[in-house]
């Protein structure tokens, strides 16, 4: 009874990693899961269009050209 209570208490499981591993090994639900290994390179790369790259470059240029200090001073003085 005490072992069952410890196995079901998530706080006691955090303090005893060995008990977590034993509980995972006994779990029928975990054993029933399908296993797949996914790797980042398994996903196809989506190429950027020239239009998207140009829009990104224009946005970056607008941010770089903005004078944040002047805007901050105007905001604080008003």
Secondary structure, 3 states (H helix, E strand, C coil): CHHHHHHHCHHHHHHCHHHHHHHHHHCHHHHCCCCCCCCHHHCCCCCCCHHHHHHHHHHHHHHHHCCHHHHHHHHHHC
